[in-house]
Amino acid sequence: MKKTTFALAALAAVALAGTANAQSALPLSFEGRVGAVLPTGDWGELAKTGIGLNGNVTFNVTPVVGIYGGYTWNRFDVDDDLGDVGGAKFTEQGFDVGLKARFASPTGVPVTPFFRGGAIIHKLSVSDDDVSFSGDYKVGFEAGGGVEIPLAQRITLTPQVGYSQFNPGDDEDDSDVNVSNVHLGVGINIRL
């Protein structure tokens, strides 16, 4: 009788611990990402391939769909074809917000494909050794996809490819160059 009571108590403790652990998990994840930023179109004639940093927080509404918000910082050297520009650099930075969808892998491989897309609110700055000029924040869009590769129970590696575009010019002037980039990066995602 004592062995049966002890076994039932041990099973109940394990079940309650599992339930408590599942309930303590918040539907939030944090991600930091670094990568190469490849300018495209007319923008690619002005800027060289740059480096990008991004951090975001995702609130998982369901196990499949989440709402993300974050901040992006991209830095580019000015293309050499523009002549001697005294070490001038372009900086694109701003806020990102959108939806992220995660899907089960159809192949049974332990990776989780994801797609994300939304709005960006970015500005473009130009600076050299002597002067700096910064434009206003403008709305654009981004889209991307990748996979989550498990590293630990709540930590994943997230290689991703994406595209973003916005026009940093005045609203009345349609002749400005769109800042359009292809992003190739990798991040670390931590789920609470």
N, C-alpha and C positions, 0 to 999 in steps of 0.2 A: 504494500500500500504506500509506504514512504517513497519507494522508487517511482511509482506511477505519479504520485503527487509532485515529486521533484521534476520528473520529465515534463509534465504538463506545465508547471511553473516556468521551466526553462524555455519551452516552446512559446509560451505567452510572452515572456520577456523578449525573445528574439523577434516575434511578430510586432510587438509594440515599439521596439527600437527601430525596426524597418519602417513602420508607419510614421514615427516621429521624424526620422531622417527625411522621408519623402515630403512631409509637410513643412519642414524647415527650409526646403529649397525654394528660393524666390524665382519668379519667372524672368530674371534679368541675366544678361550676359554683357561682358565688357570685352572689347577687341582693340588691339593696337596693330597697325599695319605699316610696313615700309615697302617701297618699290620704285621701279623706274616709271617715268611719265614721258610718253612719246608724243610730241606735238604733231598734229595732222593738219592737212589743208594749207591755207595761206598762213596760218599760225606757225606751221612747221617751217616756213621760210624765214621766220623771225627768231625763233627760239630753238636751242639745242635740246636734246634729250635731257630731262631733269630727274630730280629725286623727289619722291612724295612721302609724306607722313600723314597718317590718319588715325584718329581714335573715335570710337563710337560706343554707345550703349544701346542695347536692344531689349525692349519689353516684349516678351513672347506672349501674345494674346492667346494663341493655341500652340500645341506642339509643332505645327506646321508654319504658322504665320506670326511674324513679329513686326513691331514698329521700331525703326532705328532713328537715332539722332546723333550727330557727331560733328567733328571739325576736321578739315583737311588743310594741309600746308604743302604747296609744291614750289620748288625753286628751279629756275632755268637760267643758263648762261645765254647771252645774246649770240646769235649766229655770226660766225666770222665773216660771212659774205657781206655783212652790213658795214664793214670797215672797222677802224679803230674806235671802239666805243668805251674805252677806259674802264674795263672790268664791269660793265653794266650787267645787271641781272634782273630777271623778271621774277616776281613772287605772286603766285595765285593762292588765295586762301579764303576760307569761309566755312559756312555751316552747311550740313547735309541732313536731309530728313526724308524718310520713305518707308517702304515695306520690304521685308525680307521673307522669302518662302523657302523652307527646307523640305526635301523629299527623301524618301527611302531609296536606297540604292537598288536598282532593278537586278543587278548582277549578284547580289549577296556579298559583295566586297564591303568591308567595314568602313566605308566612307559615306558621307552624307552630302549629296549635291545641294547647292543653294543658288537662288537667283535673287537679286535685289535691284530696286529701282526707285527713283524719287526725284525730288527737287534739290538743287544746290543754290545757295545764296553766297556767291563769291565776289571778290574784287581782285583787280590786277594792279600791282605796283611795279614801278621801274625805279631802280636805284643804281648809282655808281659810287665812286669814291667821294664825290663832292655833293651830290644832290639826290633827292628822292621825290618821286611823284606817285600818288596813290589815287586810284579811281574810286567810284562809288560801288556799293554792293549791288549786284544784279542777279536776277533769277535765271537759272538754267536747269538742266536735267542731267541725270546720270543713270546708267544701267550697267549691270555686271553679273558675273556668276563665278562659281568656283566649287570647291569641295571642302568639307570639314574632315580632317584626318585625326582620329583620336590619339592623344599622347598620354592622357591619364583620364580618370573618371569624369572630370568636368573641364578638362583642358583639351583644346583641339588646335591643330595647325591648319591655317586657312589660306591656301594659295588661291588667287583670284585674278581674273582679267575683267576689265571694265572700260567704259567710255563715258566721257563727260563733255558738256558743251555749254558755254554761255557767251553773251556778247557784252564786253565791258564798256562799250561806247555809250554815247548819249542816245536817249530814246528816239529823238528826231532824226538821227543820222544813221541810215541803213548801210553806209559804205564801210563801216568799221569791220575789222577782222574778228571772226568768232574765235574764242579760245576753246579749241577742241583737242582733247587728249585721249590716247589709249593708255590705260594703266595696267601694269604687270606687277603684282606684288604678292607678298606673303604676310600673314598675320598670326597672332596668337589670340584665341578666343577663350575666355574664362566664364563658365556658367556658375551662377550662385546656386 
